[in-house]
Amino acid sequence: MFKNKLFNMTLIIVLITILAMVAFLLYQFTFQNVRTVQGNQVKSPSIDEIVSLTVKVPKISTNLGDSTAIVLEMTLQMDNKDAKVEAEKRMFQIQDKVNLLLKNQTAKSFASEEKINQFKAELISRLNKILLEGKVVQVDITQIFLQ
């Protein structure tokens, strides 16, 4: 490159150092969240933060797929304020998704905690498909009545 070998070596060392620093910084910013989750350093939200991101779904009364009547009341915890506002505006679509999912269930689908958790997971998946501003983090069933 240049005629001075000492200058060439210095230039190469400086370039390698700069590349190493850039790689280290990218690694730090990219995997920072992964390390905090693995290190159990994630701060759980306070109840006030949870309440401020919660949307109440009005009581839903319908028949399940096996003609069992169900009364269901729930709250949705969103991941940000924009998602909460959007969920409140899309409540008619949320109720539609809940009703459609309930039509595919039977009374046995609510017989155990594991099956209720499967219902919640499926509901979260369906609701997150219609939300644009954020996502549903958790579904809490506040009332469930089968008859």
Phi, psi and omega per residue, in radians:
M1 nan -1.416 3.062
F2 -1.777 2.888 -3.085
K3 -1.355 -0.405 -3.117
N4 -1.537 1.991 -3.088
K5 -1.178 -0.634 3.134
L6 -1.114 -0.713 3.102
F7 -1.131 -0.712 3.111
N8 -1.068 -0.815 -3.131
M9 -1.106 -0.739 3.133
T10 -1.107 -0.756 3.125
L11 -1.085 -0.745 3.126
I12 -1.127 -0.754 -3.137
I13 -1.128 -0.734 3.128
V14 -1.115 -0.759 3.122
L15 -1.103 -0.747 3.118
I16 -1.110 -0.718 3.125
T17 -1.109 -0.758 3.126
I18 -1.117 -0.769 3.098
L19 -1.080 -0.712 3.123
A20 -1.120 -0.701 3.136
M21 -1.160 -0.739 3.115
V22 -1.104 -0.754 3.130
A23 -1.096 -0.731 3.133
F24 -1.104 -0.776 3.141
L25 -1.136 -0.725 3.081
L26 -1.073 -0.738 3.111
Y27 -1.068 -0.791 -3.124
Q28 -1.048 -0.840 -3.086
F29 -1.301 -0.548 -3.115
T30 -1.294 -0.753 -3.034
F31 -1.840 0.292 -3.133
Q32 -1.112 -0.784 -3.135
N33 -1.150 -0.635 -3.134
V34 -1.112 -0.751 -3.121
R35 -1.175 -0.664 -3.136
T36 -1.211 -0.591 3.092
V37 -1.214 -0.755 -3.127
Q38 -1.204 -0.564 -3.125
G39 -1.500 0.151 -3.127
N40 0.927 0.604 3.121
Q41 -1.726 0.154 -3.132
V42 -1.293 2.204 -3.130
K43 -1.419 2.157 3.117
S44 -1.313 2.505 -3.092
P45 -1.199 2.614 3.092
S46 -1.297 2.898 -3.127
I47 -1.131 -0.554 3.104
D48 -1.154 -0.672 3.088
E49 -1.169 -0.691 3.130
I50 -1.127 -0.797 -3.121
V51 -1.103 -0.642 -3.128
S52 -1.220 -0.281 3.139
L53 -1.919 0.254 -3.057
T54 -1.791 2.411 3.099
V55 -2.084 2.258 3.123
K56 -1.594 2.229 3.074
V57 -1.596 2.226 3.140
P58 -1.034 2.769 -3.111
K59 -1.004 2.308 3.128
I60 -2.008 2.169 3.087
S61 -2.086 2.137 -3.124
T62 -2.744 3.107 3.052
N63 -1.774 2.466 3.041
L64 -1.378 3.129 -3.126
G65 -1.089 -0.450 3.135
D66 -1.731 0.380 3.108
S67 1.199 0.236 3.019
T68 -1.375 2.337 3.122
A69 -1.407 2.481 3.111
I70 -2.359 2.463 2.986
V71 -2.076 2.151 -3.025
L72 -2.311 2.292 3.061
E73 -2.275 2.390 -3.073
M74 -2.628 2.902 3.022
T75 -2.189 2.587 3.127
L76 -1.998 2.250 3.063
Q77 -1.710 2.141 -3.085
M78 -1.688 2.899 -3.119
D79 -1.570 -0.257 3.089
N80 -2.736 2.981 -3.074
K81 -1.155 -0.651 3.128
D82 -1.109 -0.665 3.111
A83 -1.156 -0.633 3.105
K84 -1.105 -0.804 3.133
V85 -1.074 -0.766 3.141
E86 -1.122 -0.722 -3.138
A87 -1.109 -0.670 3.104
E88 -1.115 -0.649 3.119
K89 -1.276 -0.550 -3.107
R90 -1.672 0.363 -3.059
M91 -0.998 -0.637 3.116
F92 -1.113 -0.628 3.097
Q93 -1.266 -0.637 3.107
I94 -1.111 -0.794 3.113
Q95 -1.088 -0.643 3.095
D96 -1.099 -0.796 3.131
K97 -1.101 -0.686 3.112
V98 -1.127 -0.805 3.130
N99 -1.061 -0.771 3.135
L100 -1.100 -0.698 3.124
L101 -1.188 -0.672 3.127
L102 -1.143 -0.577 3.132
K103 -1.125 -0.402 3.132
N104 -1.590 -0.010 -3.085
Q105 -1.778 2.882 3.012
T106 -2.200 3.052 3.118
A107 -1.072 -0.553 3.116
K108 -1.184 -0.356 3.125
S109 -1.203 -0.249 3.140
F110 -2.052 0.359 -3.046
A111 -1.384 -0.406 -3.109
S112 -2.422 2.872 3.141
E113 -1.099 -0.659 -3.142
E114 -1.093 -0.733 -3.140
K115 -1.225 -0.619 3.074
I116 -1.150 -0.679 3.094
N117 -1.141 -0.602 3.057
Q118 -1.142 -0.716 3.080
F119 -1.051 -0.792 -3.140
K120 -1.088 -0.755 -3.137
A121 -1.097 -0.743 3.117
E122 -1.143 -0.688 3.119
L123 -1.134 -0.763 3.098
I124 -1.035 -0.766 3.135
S125 -1.052 -0.796 -3.123
R126 -1.184 -0.697 -3.130
L127 -1.211 -0.639 -3.138
N128 -1.160 -0.360 3.096
K129 -1.267 -0.440 -3.114
I130 -1.697 -0.295 -3.112
L131 -1.492 2.373 -3.114
L132 -1.838 -0.532 -3.012
E133 -1.580 -0.182 -3.097
G134 -3.122 -2.689 -3.136
K135 -2.614 2.849 3.061
V136 -1.438 2.232 -3.129
V137 -1.641 -0.682 -3.063
Q138 -2.652 2.561 3.033
V139 -2.008 2.210 3.075
D140 -2.018 2.101 3.112
I141 -1.498 2.018 -3.094
T142 -1.599 -0.394 3.080
Q143 -2.654 2.355 3.037
I144 -2.495 2.254 -3.098
F145 -2.440 2.096 3.107
L146 -1.896 2.449 3.126
Q147 -2.414 nan nan
